[in-house]
Amino acid sequence: MTCSLRVPEPSTDLYKRAVLVRNSASTLGQTSDVQRKSALIAMADALARRSTEIVKANIEDLNRSSDEGLNQALMARLKLDEIKLKAAIEGVRQVACLPDPLGLRQLYRELDHGLLLERLTVPLGVLGVIFEARPDAVIQIASLAIRSGNGAILKGGSEASRTNDVILTTLQEGLSLSEVEPQALALLTTRKESLALLRLDGLVDLIIPRGSNELVRFIQDNTRIPVLGHADGICHLYVDSDADLLMALRVAIDSKTQYPAACNAIETLLVHQDIAQTFLSKAIPAFQKLGVKLLGDEKSQAIGIDFGASEKDWETEYLDLILSVKIVQSVDEAISHINTYSSRHTESIMTNNKLTAEKFLCAIDSSGVYHNCSTRFADGFRYGFGAEVGISTQTLPPRGPVGLEGLVTYRYFLRGEGHIASDYASGDKCFTHKNLLL
């Protein structure tokens, strides 16, 4: 469902704040690699100094959200304890150490003598990020935005309001001790502001939603600003007839139970009919022991799965300890099922047959396709990006976990010596189109 949203008036507080972020982002985009690195170190140091206060604020949010009946999947994402916060702070330091994504020469070409064309990477401008529950997203997105020379306007869910406020204030304190303007980051607090954010085209260059399917769909339907993200995380693991079954069981358990509320946890397990009896006789009790409710097709129910899976289950993202199981006749049937029901997030095959693996890897149209490993590796931190602003399942780039490279665009720079197009149109001069060393 769409709704009519008014463009914020220039006199409103949100418009003025967005202009301030835009101006700060313009200045930020001209800072040096050293300045942006130092800014991130200052942000990490500030977070470390106020870690006790941040964790305390998060406990307040957790207690309030629990009393309000927030579901367990969102409660898991909301939690930011000392261990999780320490990892997030380390992520900021890692982002600081990543190579500078700005000013990279992608093309260097002589169009004619004295007429030189360059294509260099530049910041996008201002990111508008709307997310639910996860307060560590503020840390991840802010660090990636500053490192890539972008401003960021962030709107978190009300369930994490206290934590988000303390975190952003802390990040701005860190920036105030650096050469980057603290106003490059802003936090929105009301639903009205988040709706108005979607109409700030001209001030905001990219909207990044992180949350439920409903949130992402609503944003996609109600803005003219480009949107980066995924609506669902319906991920699959296929256990082939040539799989190492002990390895497959270990990977399947990790893919489902290591963090079931994550978008890269599997929701469907596909099993080849030739090994279904052997594999499921071990997998069923193993999953049940860990509290996983198994839903199966008729064939898997005949082997011992208690509950039936409906058509709807193949297209459901549970974000919980629930797993649908289907027995397939071949890798082709597994591929067909995945390409029909997948949200194009992450899929994995367990097999020792390299030809089968390559067929699967090439035929699956998802942002991440794995062989003999857990789908839980679909993560910017695990990819070595330091952090991620989100995961994109769209076909056009950026795709998959989006780190620094996904937050830059490019600009063409042409330097000449009084060259005019008429000389080439008349034939007086000819282009050389000579590629030069990057």
VOPAGU-2260 file (C-alpha; in pm, 1 decimal, decimal comma):
REM VOPAGU-2260
SITE   aa  ch    i         X         Y         Z
SITE  MET   A    0       0,0       0,0       0,0
SITE  THR   A    1     130,8     347,6     -88,6
SITE  CYS   A    2      53,0     679,6      67,0
SITE  SER   A    3      85,3    1042,2     -32,0
SITE  LEU   A    4     378,8    1202,9     145,1
SITE  ARG   A    5     453,6    1573,1     135,1
SITE  VAL   A    6     797,8    1705,5      56,3
SITE  PRO   A    7     934,1    1865,6     376,0
SITE  GLU   A    8     912,1    2244,9     369,8
SITE  PRO   A    9    1247,6    2429,5     366,0
SITE  SER   A   10    1148,0    2591,9     695,7
SITE  THR   A   11    1103,9    2262,1     881,9
SITE  ASP   A   12    1357,6    2137,0    1131,0
SITE  LEU   A   13    1415,9    1814,9     934,3
SITE  TYR   A   14    1487,8    2003,2     610,9
SITE  LYS   A   15    1734,9    2230,7     789,0
SITE  ARG   A   16    1908,3    1931,1     950,1
SITE  ALA   A   17    1926,9    1753,3     615,1
SITE  VAL   A   18    2084,5    2060,8     456,0
SITE  LEU   A   19    2336,9    2071,3     740,1
SITE  VAL   A   20    2425,6    1703,1     682,8
SITE  ARG   A   21    2450,2    1770,7     307,8
SITE  ASN   A   22    2687,6    2061,4     357,2
SITE  SER   A   23    2898,0    1865,9     604,7
SITE  ALA   A   24    2909,7    1572,6     363,2
SITE  SER   A   25    3039,0    1803,1      89,7
SITE  THR   A   26    3322,5    1909,8     317,9
SITE  LEU   A   27    3381,2    1551,1     430,2
SITE  GLY   A   28    3417,4    1435,7      69,5
SITE  GLN   A   29    3716,0    1667,4      32,5
SITE  THR   A   30    3904,1    1541,1     337,4
SITE  SER   A   31    4215,3    1330,1     309,6
SITE  ASP   A   32    4250,8     959,4     377,0
SITE  VAL   A   33    4446,9    1038,6     694,0
SITE  GLN   A   34    4177,1    1274,9     821,5
SITE  ARG   A   35    3899,2    1020,0     773,5
SITE  LYS   A   36    4107,0     742,3     930,0
SITE  SER   A   37    4176,5     961,1    1232,5
SITE  ALA   A   38    3806,1    1043,8    1260,5
SITE  LEU   A   39    3717,3     674,6    1283,4
SITE  ILE   A   40    3981,6     611,4    1548,5
SITE  ALA   A   41    3836,0     902,0    1748,5
SITE  MET   A   42    3486,3     752,3    1708,2
SITE  ALA   A   43    3606,7     410,4    1829,0
SITE  ASP   A   44    3786,2     564,8    2127,6
SITE  ALA   A   45    3472,7     757,8    2224,6
SITE  LEU   A   46    3261,3     441,7    2207,4
SITE  ALA   A   47    3510,2     258,3    2425,7
SITE  ARG   A   48    3508,2     538,7    2684,7
SITE  ARG   A   49    3129,0     538,1    2709,0
SITE  SER   A   50    3074,3     163,6    2666,2
SITE  THR   A   51    2924,8     121,8    3014,4
SITE  GLU   A   52    2671,0     396,6    2946,2
SITE  ILE   A   53    2580,7     244,3    2607,2
SITE  VAL   A   54    2522,8    -102,0    2754,2
SITE  LYS   A   55    2314,3      47,1    3036,1
SITE  ALA   A   56    2099,2     234,7    2782,5
SITE  ASN   A   57    2051,2     -87,4    2589,6
SITE  ILE   A   58    1935,4    -270,9    2901,1
SITE  GLU   A   59    1671,8      -0,3    2948,1
SITE  ASP   A   60    1555,9     -52,8    2588,7
SITE  LEU   A   61    1549,3    -430,2    2633,3
SITE  ASN   A   62    1343,4    -410,7    2951,9
SITE  ARG   A   63    1094,6    -167,0    2800,6
SITE  SER   A   64    1063,7    -367,5    2478,0
SITE  SER   A   65    1015,1    -690,9    2668,5
SITE  ASP   A   66     731,4    -534,1    2868,5
SITE  GLU   A   67     576,2    -416,5    2540,1
SITE  GLY   A   68     586,8    -770,5    2398,4
SITE  LEU   A   69     854,1    -728,3    2129,7
SITE  ASN   A   70     903,7   -1061,8    1950,0
SITE  GLN   A   71    1209,9   -1275,1    2022,2
SITE  ALA   A   72    1371,8   -1222,2    1680,4
SITE  LEU   A   73    1373,7    -845,2    1728,5
SITE  MET   A   74    1478,7    -879,4    2093,3
SITE  ALA   A   75    1782,8   -1077,0    1978,4
SITE  ARG   A   76    1873,9    -802,4    1731,4
SITE  LEU   A   77    1811,5    -529,6    1988,0
SITE  LYS   A   78    2053,6    -671,9    2243,5
SITE  LEU   A   79    2389,3    -492,8    2259,5
SITE  ASP   A   80    2589,6    -638,6    2546,3
SITE  GLU   A   81    2956,6    -576,6    2627,5
SITE  ILE   A   82    3079,0    -852,8    2393,9
SITE  LYS   A   83    2870,5    -734,0    2099,6
SITE  LEU   A   84    2965,6    -371,2    2159,4
SITE  LYS   A   85    3334,3    -458,0    2182,6
SITE  ALA   A   86    3309,2    -636,4    1846,5
SITE  ALA   A   87    3133,4    -334,3    1695,9
SITE  ILE   A   88    3406,9    -101,8    1821,4
SITE  GLU   A   89    3671,3    -332,0    1676,7
SITE  GLY   A   90    3478,0    -316,9    1350,8
SITE  VAL   A   91    3516,6      63,2    1346,1
SITE  ARG   A   92    3892,2      26,0    1390,1
SITE  GLN   A   93    3902,5    -228,4    1108,9
SITE  VAL   A   94    3713,8       5,1     876,9
SITE  ALA   A   95    3970,0     274,9     959,9
SITE  CYS   A   96    4246,2      42,2     840,1
SITE  LEU   A   97    4079,8     -42,1     509,1
SITE  PRO   A   98    4221,4     113,0     189,6
SITE  ASP   A   99    4082,8     452,6      96,7
SITE  PRO   A  100    3786,4     400,0    -140,1
SITE  LEU   A  101    3802,9     758,0    -272,2
SITE  GLY   A  102    4014,1     898,1    -553,2
SITE  LEU   A  103    4078,6     561,3    -713,1
SITE  ARG   A  104    4153,8     599,0   -1083,8
SITE  GLN   A  105    3941,4     349,3   -1273,5
SITE  LEU   A  106    4014,9     481,6   -1620,7
SITE  TYR   A  107    4294,4     696,9   -1764,4
SITE  ARG   A  108    4278,8     765,3   -2135,2
SITE  GLU   A  109    4430,1    1006,7   -2383,4
SITE  LEU   A  110    4151,1    1118,9   -2614,8
SITE  ASP   A  111    4401,2    1323,6   -2809,6
SITE  HIS   A  112    4732,9    1487,7   -2742,1
SITE  GLY   A  113    4682,4    1707,9   -2434,9
SITE  LEU   A  114    4322,5    1591,3   -2382,0
SITE  LEU   A  115    4319,7    1347,2   -2089,0
SITE  LEU   A  116    4018,9    1164,5   -1943,9
SITE  GLU   A  117    4007,3    1017,6   -1592,4
SITE  ARG   A  118    3737,0     832,1   -1402,1
SITE  LEU   A  119    3781,6     863,1   -1025,1
SITE  THR   A  120    3580,5     728,1    -733,4
SITE  VAL   A  121    3387,9     985,8    -529,3
SITE  PRO   A  122    3137,8     971,5    -239,4
SITE  LEU   A  123    2767,2     919,9    -304,2
SITE  GLY   A  124    2678,6    1219,1     -84,8
SITE  VAL   A  125    2420,7    1154,6     190,1
SITE  LEU   A  126    2285,4     817,6     300,2
SITE  GLY   A  127    1941,1     786,3     455,0
SITE  VAL   A  128    1928,2     471,5     667,2
SITE  ILE   A  129    1607,5     337,4     824,7
SITE  PHE   A  130    1644,9      30,6    1042,7
SITE  GLU   A  131    1470,7    -173,0    1309,4
SITE  ALA   A  132    1597,6    -297,0    1643,6
SITE  ARG   A  133    1971,7    -322,5    1577,8
SITE  PRO   A  134    2153,7     -36,8    1754,6
SITE  ASP   A  135    2491,8    -171,0    1639,5
SITE  ALA   A  136    2377,1     -71,1    1290,1
SITE  VAL   A  137    2431,5     291,8    1394,4
SITE  ILE   A  138    2797,3     214,2    1461,6
SITE  GLN   A  139    2849,7      12,7    1144,0
SITE  ILE   A  140    2679,4     258,3     911,8
SITE  ALA   A  141    2834,6     568,3    1066,9
SITE  SER   A  142    3186,7     425,0    1038,3
SITE  LEU   A  143    3138,6     318,6     675,8
SITE  ALA   A  144    2977,4     651,4     586,7
SITE  ILE   A  145    3256,0     863,7     732,8
SITE  ARG   A  146    3531,3     642,1     587,6
SITE  SER   A  147    3375,4     668,4     240,2
SITE  GLY   A  148    3322,4    1043,4     266,5
SITE  ASN   A  149    2942,2    1031,6     300,0
SITE  GLY   A  150    2706,1    1199,7     540,2
SITE  ALA   A  151    2435,0     985,9     702,6
SITE  ILE   A  152    2085,6    1050,4     836,3
SITE  LEU   A  153    1981,5     756,0    1052,7
SITE  LYS   A  154    1636,8     657,0    1175,7
SITE  GLY   A  155    1620,9     363,2    1415,0
SITE  GLY   A  156    1318,8     189,4    1561,4
SITE  SER   A  157    1159,2     321,8    1879,2
SITE  GLU   A  158    1253,8      -3,0    2055,1
SITE  ALA   A  159    1621,5     105,8    2044,9
SITE  SER   A  160    1568,5     479,0    2093,2
SITE  ARG   A  161    1771,3     518,9    2412,1
SITE  THR   A  162    2066,8     313,8    2283,3
SITE  ASN   A  163    2069,4     485,7    1945,5
SITE  ASP   A  164    2069,3     829,3    2103,9
SITE  VAL   A  165    2363,6     754,2    2332,6
SITE  ILE   A  166    2559,6     591,5    2048,5
SITE  LEU   A  167    2511,1     878,7    1803,4
SITE  THR   A  168    2593,7    1139,5    2066,4
SITE  THR   A  169    2909,9     944,1    2142,9
SITE  LEU   A  170    3006,5     919,7    1774,6
SITE  GLN   A  171    2957,4    1294,7    1730,7
SITE  GLU   A  172    3173,7    1358,6    2038,0
SITE  GLY   A  173    3445,8    1152,3    1876,7
SITE  LEU   A  174    3415,5    1343,5    1549,6
SITE  SER   A  175    3436,4    1675,5    1736,2
SITE  LEU   A  176    3789,8    1574,4    1837,5
SITE  SER   A  177    3882,9    1513,4    1473,5
SITE  GLU   A  178    3887,8    1721,0    1155,3
SITE  VAL   A  179    3548,7    1587,5    1041,6
SITE  GLU   A  180    3234,1    1786,7    1119,3
SITE  PRO   A  181    3003,0    1606,0    1368,1
SITE  GLN   A  182    2704,3    1738,1    1171,1
SITE  ALA   A  183    2783,7    1481,8     899,5
SITE  LEU   A  184    2578,7    1240,5    1113,6
SITE  ALA   A  185    2220,2    1295,4    1225,2
SITE  LEU   A  186    1963,6    1084,0    1408,3
SITE  LEU   A  187    1588,6    1100,5    1349,2
SITE  THR   A  188    1354,7     997,6    1630,4
SITE  THR   A  189     994,1    1003,8    1508,0
SITE  ARG   A  190     793,6     808,3    1250,2
SITE  LYS   A  191     687,4    1138,3    1093,4
SITE  GLU   A  192    1052,8    1224,0    1031,7
SITE  SER   A  193    1123,2     885,3     874,6
SITE  LEU   A  194     833,0     934,0     634,6
SITE  ALA   A  195     956,5    1281,7     545,6
SITE  LEU   A  196    1308,1    1145,1     489,9
SITE  LEU   A  197    1174,4     947,0     194,7
SITE  ARG   A  198    1086,4    1274,6      21,7
SITE  LEU   A  199    1427,5    1439,1      57,2
SITE  ASP   A  200    1541,7    1362,1    -297,2
SITE  GLY   A  201    1798,2    1624,0    -385,0
SITE  LEU   A  202    1937,6    1614,1     -31,4
SITE  VAL   A  203    1959,0    1236,8      20,8
SITE  ASP   A  204    2124,7    1020,7    -244,9
SITE  LEU   A  205    2053,3     666,1    -126,7
SITE  ILE   A  206    1801,1     507,6     111,3
SITE  ILE   A  207    1915,7     193,7     293,2
SITE  PRO   A  208    1641,5       4,7     478,5
SITE  ARG   A  209    1733,0    -264,0     731,2
SITE  GLY   A  210    1439,5    -446,1     880,2
SITE  SER   A  211    1126,9    -642,1     804,0
SITE  ASN   A  212     987,2    -727,2     465,0
SITE  GLU   A  213     702,0    -483,6     529,7
SITE  LEU   A  214     941,6    -198,2     612,5
SITE  VAL   A  215    1151,4    -250,4     299,9
SITE  ARG   A  216     848,5    -283,8      70,6
SITE  PHE   A  217     692,8      31,5     214,9
SITE  ILE   A  218    1011,0     230,4     157,2
SITE  GLN   A  219    1051,5     100,3    -197,5
SITE  ASP   A  220     692,5     201,8    -276,1
SITE  ASN   A  221     712,8     549,2    -124,7
SITE  THR   A  222    1029,6     719,7    -241,4
SITE  ARG   A  223    1192,6     843,6    -559,6
SITE  ILE   A  224    1534,9     809,8    -398,6
SITE  PRO   A  225    1726,9     494,3    -501,7
SITE  VAL   A  226    1682,0     215,0    -244,4
SITE  LEU   A  227    1946,1     -43,6    -156,8
SITE  GLY   A  228    1843,3    -349,5      38,5
SITE  HIS   A  229    1658,1    -677,3      53,2
SITE  ALA   A  230    1302,4    -749,1     154,7
SITE  ASP   A  231    1350,6   -1110,5     263,9
SITE  GLY   A  232    1629,9   -1346,8     359,4
SITE  ILE   A  233    1494,2   -1678,8     237,6
SITE  CYS   A  234    1816,1   -1882,0     225,4
SITE  HIS   A  235    1860,1   -2249,5     132,1
SITE  LEU   A  236    2104,3   -2533,1     198,5
SITE  TYR   A  237    2106,5   -2827,8     -40,1
SITE  VAL   A  238    2259,0   -3159,5      72,8
SITE  ASP   A  239    2362,2   -3351,0    -238,5
SITE  SER   A  240    2389,9   -3728,3    -280,2
SITE  ASP   A  241    2769,8   -3692,0    -288,9
SITE  ALA   A  242    2793,0   -3489,0      30,8
SITE  ASP   A  243    2998,1   -3572,7     337,3
SITE  LEU   A  244    2695,9   -3622,8     562,0
SITE  LEU   A  245    2868,5   -3542,7     891,6
SITE  MET   A  246    3004,2   -3220,7     741,4
SITE  ALA   A  247    2663,4   -3146,0     593,1
SITE  LEU   A  248    2489,1   -3187,7     927,5
SITE  ARG   A  249    2739,0   -2961,5    1101,7
SITE  VAL   A  250    2698,8   -2692,5     836,7
SITE  ALA   A  251    2318,9   -2724,7     833,6
SITE  ILE   A  252    2298,7   -2682,6    1211,3
SITE  ASP   A  253    2525,6   -2377,5    1200,9
SITE  SER   A  254    2332,3   -2224,9     910,5
SITE  LYS   A  255    2006,1   -2248,3    1105,5
SITE  THR   A  256    2087,1   -2221,9    1474,5
SITE  GLN   A  257    2405,1   -2012,3    1510,3
SITE  TYR   A  258    2186,4   -1699,0    1494,0
SITE  PRO   A  259    1836,2   -1782,7    1366,0
SITE  ALA   A  260    1719,2   -1419,8    1369,8
SITE  ALA   A  261    1975,0   -1324,4    1104,1
SITE  CYS   A  262    1875,4   -1274,9     740,4
SITE  ASN   A  263    2149,7   -1519,5     631,5
SITE  ALA   A  264    2016,4   -1812,1     837,1
SITE  ILE   A  265    1861,5   -2088,0     624,8
SITE  GLU   A  266    1484,7   -2125,8     613,9
SITE  THR   A  267    1471,0   -2433,3     386,9
SITE  LEU   A  268    1681,5   -2750,7     382,4
SITE  LEU   A  269    1679,0   -2948,7      56,3
SITE  VAL   A  270    1798,8   -3310,4      69,1
SITE  HIS   A  271    1874,2   -3548,3    -219,0
SITE  GLN   A  272    1648,8   -3853,0    -210,6
SITE  ASP   A  273    1940,6   -4100,2    -230,7
SITE  ILE   A  274    2078,9   -3995,5     109,1
SITE  ALA   A  275    1760,3   -3860,6     268,9
SITE  GLN   A  276    1696,6   -4159,1     495,0
SITE  THR   A  277    2054,3   -4171,7     624,9
SITE  PHE   A  278    2095,8   -3796,9     661,1
SITE  LEU   A  279    1759,1   -3713,3     815,2
SITE  SER   A  280    1777,6   -3999,5    1065,2
SITE  LYS   A  281    2069,3   -3808,6    1220,6
SITE  ALA   A  282    1957,1   -3453,9    1137,7
SITE  ILE   A  283    1605,0   -3476,5    1284,0
SITE  PRO   A  284    1709,4   -3556,1    1642,8
SITE  ALA   A  285    2004,7   -3314,7    1618,5
SITE  PHE   A  286    1780,7   -3025,6    1521,3
SITE  GLN   A  287    1511,2   -3122,0    1770,9
SITE  LYS   A  288    1768,5   -3128,1    2050,3
SITE  LEU   A  289    1846,8   -2765,3    1967,7
SITE  GLY   A  290    1479,9   -2668,3    1978,5
SITE  VAL   A  291    1424,8   -2643,1    1602,3
SITE  LYS   A  292    1072,5   -2712,8    1478,6
SITE  LEU   A  293    1093,1   -2906,6    1151,8
SITE  LEU   A  294     827,3   -2880,9     881,2
SITE  GLY   A  295     851,4   -3132,6     598,0
SITE  ASP   A  296     705,2   -3239,7     267,0
SITE  GLU   A  297     533,9   -3579,4     246,0
SITE  LYS   A  298     856,1   -3770,2     176,9
SITE  SER   A  299    1042,9   -3620,3     470,8
SITE  GLN   A  300     743,1   -3670,4     699,1
SITE  ALA   A  301     755,6   -4039,8     608,6
SITE  ILE   A  302    1112,7   -4045,3     739,3
SITE  GLY   A  303    1024,0   -3887,6    1073,8
SITE  ILE   A  304     949,2   -3514,7    1051,5
SITE  ASP   A  305     640,9   -3447,2    1262,8
SITE  PHE   A  306     487,3   -3141,5    1096,8
SITE  GLY   A  307     383,4   -3079,3     738,2
SITE  ALA   A  308     513,9   -2793,4     524,2
SITE  SER   A  309     268,6   -2601,6     305,5
SITE  GLU   A  310     335,4   -2404,8     -11,2
SITE  LYS   A  311     354,0   -2090,9     200,9
SITE  ASP   A  312     642,4   -2232,5     405,3
SITE  TRP   A  313     873,0   -2241,1     102,0
SITE  GLU   A  314     840,5   -1864,3      74,2
SITE  THR   A  315     851,3   -1776,5     444,7
SITE  GLU   A  316    1138,3   -1611,2     631,9
SITE  TYR   A  317    1094,6   -1745,6     986,6
SITE  LEU   A  318    1383,2   -1565,9    1161,4
SITE  ASP   A  319    1328,1   -1826,9    1431,3
SITE  LEU   A  320    1406,7   -2189,5    1517,5
SITE  ILE   A  321    1179,3   -2322,0    1242,1
SITE  LEU   A  322    1308,2   -2505,0     934,4
SITE  SER   A  323    1128,7   -2637,2     627,1
SITE  VAL   A  324    1263,6   -2959,4     475,9
SITE  LYS   A  325    1207,9   -3095,7     126,1
SITE  ILE   A  326    1343,6   -3408,3     -43,4
SITE  VAL   A  327    1441,8   -3358,7    -408,8
SITE  GLN   A  328    1525,8   -3603,4    -684,7
SITE  SER   A  329    1829,5   -3420,3    -823,7
SITE  VAL   A  330    2045,7   -3109,9    -813,0
SITE  ASP   A  331    1831,7   -2976,1   -1099,1
SITE  GLU   A  332    1520,3   -2995,9    -882,4
SITE  ALA   A  333    1707,7   -2824,8    -598,6
SITE  ILE   A  334    1817,3   -2544,8    -832,8
SITE  SER   A  335    1463,4   -2506,6    -966,6
SITE  HIS   A  336    1316,6   -2488,2    -615,8
SITE  ILE   A  337    1571,0   -2229,2    -503,5
SITE  ASN   A  338    1531,4   -2008,1    -809,3
SITE  THR   A  339    1153,9   -2023,3    -759,4
SITE  TYR   A  340    1135,5   -1941,3    -388,2
SITE  SER   A  341    1467,5   -1775,8    -302,2
SITE  SER   A  342    1490,0   -1407,7    -215,5
SITE  ARG   A  343    1830,2   -1410,5    -394,4
SITE  HIS   A  344    2018,7   -1365,0     -67,7
SITE  THR   A  345    2246,3   -1665,6       1,3
SITE  GLU   A  346    2234,7   -2035,2     -90,3
SITE  SER   A  347    2475,7   -2323,1     -23,3
SITE  ILE   A  348    2540,2   -2672,9    -156,2
SITE  MET   A  349    2703,0   -2958,6      33,7
SITE  THR   A  350    2875,4   -3198,9    -205,1
SITE  ASN   A  351    3213,1   -3355,3    -282,3
SITE  ASN   A  352    3129,5   -3364,5    -652,9
SITE  LYS   A  353    3303,8   -3062,9    -809,3
SITE  LEU   A  354    3099,4   -3078,6   -1130,0
SITE  THR   A  355    2774,2   -3074,5    -932,7
SITE  ALA   A  356    2903,1   -2790,4    -718,9
SITE  GLU   A  357    2998,6   -2580,5   -1021,4
SITE  LYS   A  358    2662,0   -2643,5   -1182,6
SITE  PHE   A  359    2488,6   -2523,5    -866,0
SITE  LEU   A  360    2714,2   -2218,7    -826,4
SITE  CYS   A  361    2657,2   -2106,7   -1184,9
SITE  ALA   A  362    2283,2   -2175,9   -1200,2
SITE  ILE   A  363    2171,0   -2006,7    -879,2
SITE  ASP   A  364    2079,0   -1640,0    -917,8
SITE  SER   A  365    2155,3   -1514,2    -566,7
SITE  SER   A  366    2396,3   -1252,7    -434,7
SITE  GLY   A  367    2590,7   -1524,7    -251,8
SITE  VAL   A  368    2629,3   -1889,0    -359,0
SITE  TYR   A  369    2844,5   -2117,2    -141,4
SITE  HIS   A  370    2998,4   -2462,6    -156,4
SITE  ASN   A  371    3052,2   -2673,7     156,4
SITE  CYS   A  372    3013,0   -2389,1     405,6
SITE  SER   A  373    2751,8   -2213,2     617,3
SITE  THR   A  374    2526,6   -1940,2     480,4
SITE  ARG   A  375    2608,5   -1744,3     796,4
SITE  PHE   A  376    2927,5   -1623,4     628,6
SITE  ALA   A  377    2719,4   -1375,3     423,1
SITE  ASP   A  378    2829,5   -1076,0     626,7
SITE  GLY   A  379    3039,4    -767,4     560,2
SITE  PHE   A  380    3254,8    -817,6     869,3
SITE  ARG   A  381    3329,6   -1179,4     773,9
SITE  TYR   A  382    3406,3   -1072,9     416,5
SITE  GLY   A  383    3672,9    -838,7     550,7
SITE  PHE   A  384    3474,2    -521,0     483,4
SITE  GLY   A  385    3506,7    -421,2     849,8
SITE  ALA   A  386    3129,4    -375,7     861,6
SITE  GLU   A  387    2835,9    -342,7     623,2
SITE  VAL   A  388    2552,9     -96,5     568,6
SITE  GLY   A  389    2330,6    -385,7     464,2
SITE  ILE   A  390    2293,5    -669,8     217,4
SITE  SER   A  391    2161,9    -603,8    -130,5
SITE  THR   A  392    1981,8    -874,9    -324,8
SITE  GLN   A  393    1922,6    -662,0    -632,3
SITE  THR   A  394    2088,4    -767,9    -958,3
SITE  LEU   A  395    2259,2    -437,1   -1027,4
SITE  PRO   A  396    2564,4    -352,8    -814,3
SITE  PRO   A  397    2632,5    -319,5    -533,5
SITE  ARG   A  398    2524,3    -674,2    -449,7
SITE  GLY   A  399    2561,1    -887,2    -137,4
SITE  PRO   A  400    2711,9    -736,0     178,7
SITE  VAL   A  401    2770,5    -367,9     103,6
SITE  GLY   A  402    3086,1    -214,9     245,5
SITE  LEU   A  403    3296,2      83,2     140,5
SITE  GLU   A  404    3303,5      -2,0    -230,6
SITE  GLY   A  405    2924,2       3,7    -243,6
SITE  LEU   A  406    2912,4     357,2    -100,0
SITE  VAL   A  407    3111,7     529,8    -372,0
SITE  THR   A  408    3032,1     625,4    -728,0
SITE  TYR   A  409    3258,4     776,8    -991,5
SITE  ARG   A  410    3303,8    1099,7   -1180,7
SITE  TYR   A  411    3466,6    1172,2   -1514,7
SITE  PHE   A  412    3735,8    1439,3   -1523,9
SITE  LEU   A  413    3854,4    1575,0   -1858,3
SITE  ARG   A  414    4156,7    1805,9   -1883,5
SITE  GLY   A  415    4247,8    1975,2   -2206,7
SITE  GLU   A  416    4437,2    2263,2   -2364,4
SITE  GLY   A  417    4161,2    2456,7   -2534,5
SITE  HIS   A  418    4027,8    2156,2   -2726,0
SITE  ILE   A  419    3688,8    2200,5   -2900,0
SITE  ALA   A  420    3450,8    1936,5   -3036,2
SITE  SER   A  421    3414,3    2116,0   -3373,3
SITE  ASP   A  422    3769,5    2023,1   -3473,9
SITE  TYR   A  423    3682,3    1653,2   -3447,3
SITE  ALA   A  424    3341,2    1689,1   -3611,0
SITE  SER   A  425    3499,6    1859,3   -3912,6
SITE  GLY   A  426    3773,0    1598,3   -3940,7
SITE  ASP   A  427    4056,0    1842,5   -3874,1
SITE  LYS   A  428    4156,6    1630,7   -3575,5
SITE  CYS   A  429    4123,0    1261,8   -3485,7
SITE  PHE   A  430    4087,5    1094,3   -3147,6
SITE  THR   A  431    4378,4     875,2   -3036,7
SITE  HIS   A  432    4182,4     694,8   -2759,6
SITE  LYS   A  433    4506,5     571,3   -2608,6
SITE  ASN   A  434    4479,0     397,8   -2270,1
SITE  LEU   A  435    4742,3     516,6   -2023,1
SITE  LEU   A  436    4879,3     341,5   -1717,2
SITE  LEU   A  437    4646,4     370,5   -1419,4
